[in-house]
């Protein structure tokens, strides 16, 4: 596909926009459509009509708003229903958020959606006759508009766009047929790039599952596929190498509670399994020494277990000297096993799945793993030398998988950058896509 610039350009006089094709205009957004924020919240009020509400997240995570979305239920007044019902050609925009870079995320409404109302924290751009709503949507995805809106957003704990800022956003505007051509071009090309990005995400998911499987197999079956096996007597574990021996976790760890930590320094949370480095100062800036008095000291080699989230894999052998919050149980080692092997074993999928079965609770959010139940768990262990070999093999294999994941993440970044660049170039007139629609239709017909 050959993408060329237009033959002639002129100064746009709009900040950050630069040159535009000579036959294009620049207009404030209020001249191409009605711009109005919604005042319909998520609450239900007696006497109002039941509606489906298009929320902030519906817009934030989608390019298009369609009838098959599972909208939440709310109520609205007759006036709100009249004004905020979604119509074909509407563009919905996030008008406030916690950070300025989330301002102005847009989604397009291709068809009338009776009974679906635009919700609070969103604004509707309802294009006038002569303006293509899909083109307006793509404008909001461009680097030009994103940078302008980030500059215009104001606020402290929450930033937002004023009505004035939205109304007076200067947008480049080609003739309507050209707007439609640009929108169709971007619909097609962005879909191709999105498919490639989705493919990379699927690959990452598969690689992560592969990494988990590598760990799980190695710590429960060993590395020698020809080793003689025996029945472990544990349903979820099945067969294990014949020379592996059972050990109760109570023989390996003893609950430890070292409290009374005092510090005047600001600390930084190491989030994976709760350990806080004692020499870090970049996070947890709102903690005072008094807040930390109930925190427990952790030494390298200690096992740290989140009582409420162990069933999600929130535990591990710490390699840090630090502290952890009262939400965690600290166990000190009374064993001579290899710490990295224990770390991998206790976080492996088959073992983590057992924590839920020995936890107390009535629903997932309240499952609690008690120390005695945890220490009563028995697992099978290879020799110390074999533990090191298994840990080394896992480290090598998972590092290779991590490198492939990193490559996929890099590809995603490049594809996203390509997507943004293509959108920005098309909607600001840096490339001429006229005539490409006819070629695309011919290709589709031939296929």
RABELWO-V995567 format. One record per residue. N is the residue number from 0. PSI is psi as a letter, one per 20 degrees, with the letter a starting at -180 (none if undefined). OMEGA is omega in whole degrees, 0 to 359 (999 if undefined). D_CENTER is the distance of its C-alpha to the mean C-alpha in Angstrom with 2 decimals. Layout:
BEGIN
N_PSI_OMEGA_D_CENTER, N_PSI_OMEGA_D_CENTER
END
This chain:
BEGIN
0_p_180_32.53, 1_p_180_34.39, 2_o_183_32.90, 3_q_176_35.50, 4_r_173_35.85, 5_r_183_38.14, 6_h_182_41.80, 7_q_185_42.13, 8_r_175_40.08, 9_r_176_40.77, 10_p_181_39.40, 11_h_185_36.90, 12_j_177_37.71, 13_p_181_34.09, 14_p_177_32.32, 15_i_182_29.90, 16_h_179_30.76, 17_b_183_33.80, 18_q_173_35.87, 19_q_177_35.54, 20_q_189_37.71, 21_h_182_41.15, 22_j_177_41.05, 23_r_175_37.75, 24_r_169_37.66, 25_p_182_35.48, 26_q_172_35.19, 27_q_184_33.45, 28_h_182_30.88, 29_i_178_33.32, 30_i_180_35.86, 31_i_179_33.83, 32_r_173_32.56, 33_p_180_32.44, 34_o_183_29.58, 35_p_178_29.15, 36_q_179_26.57, 37_q_174_26.26, 38_k_182_27.73, 39_o_181_26.86, 40_a_187_25.02, 41_i_184_23.69, 42_q_176_26.97, 43_p_182_29.80, 44_p_180_33.25, 45_p_178_36.57, 46_i_178_38.49, 47_r_183_35.56, 48_p_177_34.47, 49_p_181_31.60, 50_r_169_28.91, 51_p_189_25.43, 52_p_173_23.05, 53_o_187_20.42, 54_r_178_17.85, 55_g_183_15.52, 56_h_176_12.39, 57_h_179_14.56, 58_g_187_15.01, 59_h_186_11.70, 60_j_182_10.06, 61_q_172_13.44, 62_h_183_16.21, 63_q_177_18.88, 64_o_186_19.93, 65_r_187_22.11, 66_h_185_24.23, 67_j_178_22.36, 68_q_179_19.39, 69_m_181_19.75, 70_q_176_20.52, 71_r_178_21.41, 72_q_176_25.10, 73_a_175_26.73, 74_q_179_30.07, 75_q_178_31.40, 76_r_177_34.83, 77_h_180_36.83, 78_h_179_36.34, 79_g_179_32.57, 80_g_180_32.59, 81_g_186_34.85, 82_h_191_32.80, 83_j_174_29.16, 84_p_186_29.42, 85_p_182_27.31, 86_q_178_29.53, 87_p_180_29.33, 88_i_178_28.55, 89_q_168_26.58, 90_p_179_23.58, 91_p_187_21.29, 92_p_173_19.76, 93_p_186_17.64, 94_i_174_20.40, 95_q_183_19.04, 96_a_178_16.03, 97_h_182_15.55, 98_q_185_15.45, 99_h_183_17.47, 100_i_175_14.94, 101_j_179_13.34, 102_q_173_16.90, 103_j_173_18.28, 104_p_189_15.41, 105_q_173_17.69, 106_q_185_18.24, 107_q_178_21.65, 108_o_185_23.89, 109_h_183_26.12, 110_q_172_28.37, 111_p_178_29.95, 112_n_181_28.15, 113_p_179_30.93, 114_i_177_29.93, 115_p_187_26.38, 116_q_175_26.17, 117_p_185_23.92, 118_r_182_22.54, 119_q_182_22.51, 120_j_177_20.40, 121_q_173_20.82, 122_q_177_23.70, 123_p_168_25.50, 124_o_183_27.00, 125_o_190_29.82, 126_q_174_31.47, 127_r_172_35.24, 128_p_183_37.42, 129_i_177_37.36, 130_p_180_33.65, 131_o_182_31.10, 132_h_179_28.09, 133_h_177_25.90, 134_g_178_26.97, 135_g_178_26.00, 136_g_181_22.45, 137_h_175_22.23, 138_g_181_23.79, 139_i_177_20.92, 140_i_184_18.61, 141_q_177_21.09, 142_h_181_21.02, 143_g_182_24.27, 144_g_180_23.17, 145_g_182_19.85, 146_h_178_21.98, 147_g_183_24.64, 148_h_177_22.48, 149_h_179_20.84, 150_h_184_24.46, 151_h_183_25.65, 152_q_179_23.10, 153_q_180_24.77, 154_r_181_24.36, 155_f_180_23.75, 156_h_175_21.44, 157_p_182_20.10, 158_q_182_20.74, 159_r_178_21.99, 160_p_177_24.08, 161_r_175_27.69, 162_h_180_29.56, 163_g_182_31.63, 164_g_178_28.75, 165_g_182_27.47, 166_h_189_31.03, 167_j_174_32.08, 168_o_182_29.21, 169_p_182_31.25, 170_q_175_30.15, 171_p_188_31.84, 172_o_172_33.48, 173_r_174_35.30, 174_q_187_37.67, 175_g_179_36.12, 176_h_179_36.83, 177_h_175_35.09, 178_g_181_32.07, 179_h_178_31.89, 180_g_180_32.30, 181_g_180_29.48, 182_g_180_27.12, 183_g_177_28.20, 184_g_181_27.83, 185_h_175_24.24, 186_g_184_23.47, 187_g_185_24.89, 188_h_178_23.64, 189_h_178_20.03, 190_h_178_20.04, 191_g_180_21.35, 192_h_178_18.74, 193_h_179_15.91, 194_h_178_17.72, 195_h_178_17.86, 196_g_179_14.16, 197_h_178_13.58, 198_g_178_16.36, 199_h_177_14.83, 200_g_178_11.62, 201_h_179_14.29, 202_g_178_16.26, 203_g_179_13.66, 204_g_179_13.35, 205_g_180_17.15, 206_h_178_17.60, 207_g_177_15.67, 208_h_177_17.86, 209_g_179_20.79, 210_g_179_20.26, 211_g_181_20.29, 212_h_178_23.32, 213_g_180_25.11, 214_g_184_24.87, 215_g_182_25.86, 216_g_184_28.81, 217_g_185_30.11, 218_i_178_30.23, 219_h_182_31.80, 220_i_181_34.02, 221_a_184_34.66, 222_h_184_35.09, 223_o_183_38.53, 224_i_179_38.26, 225_j_182_42.06, 226_q_175_42.25, 227_p_186_44.33, 228_r_175_42.23, 229_r_178_43.01, 230_p_181_41.68, 231_h_186_39.65, 232_j_178_40.59, 233_p_188_36.99, 234_g_185_35.68, 235_i_183_32.04, 236_h_178_33.19, 237_c_183_36.08, 238_q_176_38.05, 239_q_176_37.91, 240_q_189_40.08, 241_h_184_43.57, 242_i_178_43.94, 243_q_183_40.78, 244_q_178_41.71, 245_q_175_40.17, 246_p_174_39.31, 247_p_183_38.31, 248_h_176_35.57, 249_i_176_38.13, 250_i_184_40.20, 251_h_186_37.45, 252_q_175_36.09, 253_p_179_37.57, 254_p_184_35.74, 255_q_179_35.99, 256_n_179_35.70, 257_o_183_36.34, 258_a_178_35.90, 259_k_179_37.33, 260_p_178_35.00, 261_p_177_35.98, 262_q_174_34.51, 263_i_183_34.73, 264_q_173_31.92, 265_p_186_28.32, 266_r_182_26.06, 267_p_184_22.61, 268_p_170_20.44, 269_o_202_19.60, 270_i_191_16.77, 271_g_178_16.95, 272_k_162_20.13, 273_i_183_21.35, 274_p_179_23.70, 275_p_178_24.27, 276_p_181_26.10, 277_i_183_29.40, 278_j_181_29.66, 279_q_185_26.32, 280_j_190_26.29, 281_i_183_23.02, 282_r_180_21.09, 283_k_186_22.28, 284_i_181_24.54, 285_j_179_25.44, 286_p_175_27.00, 287_r_176_30.79, 288_h_179_33.14, 289_h_179_34.02, 290_h_188_30.43, 291_j_185_30.58, 292_h_180_33.98, 293_i_178_32.69, 294_q_184_30.25, 295_q_176_31.49, 296_q_179_32.47, 297_p_177_30.88, 298_q_177_32.70, 299_p_182_31.68, 300_i_177_32.04, 301_q_173_31.24, 302_p_182_29.06, 303_p_186_26.55, 304_p_173_25.34, 305_o_186_23.15, 306_h_185_25.48, 307_i_186_23.00, 308_j_178_20.14, 309_h_181_22.26, 310_i_174_21.69, 311_j_179_17.99, 312_j_182_19.21, 313_m_177_19.21, 314_r_177_22.45, 315_r_175_24.06, 316_p_183_27.05, 317_p_170_26.74, 318_j_182_27.96, 319_q_165_27.97, 320_o_186_30.69, 321_b_179_29.06, 322_r_177_28.49, 323_q_186_26.24, 324_r_179_25.94, 325_i_178_28.18, 326_i_184_25.34, 327_q_171_26.01, 328_p_179_29.16, 329_p_177_30.58, 330_p_177_32.84, 331_q_184_35.14, 332_p_172_36.23, 333_l_185_39.73, 334_r_175_39.41, 335_k_178_39.96, 336_r_184_37.11, 337_o_186_34.70, 338_g_182_31.79, 339_h_177_29.17, 340_g_178_30.32, 341_g_179_30.07, 342_g_181_26.54, 343_g_181_25.51, 344_g_185_27.63, 345_i_178_26.46, 346_j_181_22.73, 347_q_185_23.44, 348_g_182_22.33, 349_h_182_25.91, 350_g_179_26.72, 351_h_182_23.58, 352_h_180_24.33, 353_h_182_27.71, 354_h_180_26.59, 355_h_183_25.77, 356_h_180_29.28, 357_j_177_30.97, 358_r_177_29.00, 359_q_177_30.39, 360_r_181_28.78, 361_i_175_28.74, 362_r_189_25.09, 363_g_184_21.94, 364_i_184_20.92, 365_j_177_24.40, 366_p_183_25.13, 367_p_179_26.96, 368_o_181_28.20, 369_q_182_31.58, 370_g_182_32.91, 371_g_179_36.03, 372_g_179_34.19, 373_g_183_31.97, 374_i_179_35.03, 375_i_182_36.91, 376_p_178_34.55, 377_p_177_36.35, 378_r_179_34.92, 379_q_186_36.74, 380_p_171_37.05, 381_a_177_38.51, 382_r_181_40.77, 383_g_179_39.55, 384_g_180_40.10, 385_h_176_38.17, 386_g_179_35.26, 387_g_180_35.13, 388_g_179_35.41, 389_g_180_32.60, 390_g_179_30.30, 391_g_181_31.29, 392_g_178_30.69, 393_g_181_27.23, 394_g_181_26.35, 395_g_184_27.74, 396_g_181_26.10, 397_h_175_22.59, 398_g_177_22.98, 399_g_179_23.84, 400_g_178_20.81, 401_h_178_18.57, 402_h_177_20.40, 403_h_177_19.67, 404_g_179_15.92, 405_h_178_16.30, 406_g_179_18.34, 407_h_177_15.82, 408_h_177_13.14, 409_g_178_16.05, 410_h_179_16.91, 411_g_179_13.56, 412_g_181_14.02, 413_g_179_17.61, 414_h_178_17.05, 415_h_177_14.74, 416_g_177_17.47, 417_g_179_20.06, 418_g_181_18.61, 419_g_181_18.59, 420_g_180_22.02, 421_g_178_23.46, 422_g_183_22.49, 423_g_180_23.85, 424_h_183_26.98, 425_g_187_27.74, 426_i_177_27.44, 427_j_174_29.32, 428_j_178_32.05, 429_h_174_31.63, 430_q_181_31.98, 431_o_182_34.29, 432_j_179_32.94, 433_p_180_36.07, 434_i_180_37.69, 435_h_180_34.61, 436_g_179_34.26, 437_g_179_37.70, 438_h_180_36.88, 439_g_180_33.69, 440_h_179_35.73, 441_g_179_38.37, 442_g_180_35.88, 443_h_179_34.51, 444_h_180_38.12, 445_h_180_39.10, 446_none_999_36.24
END
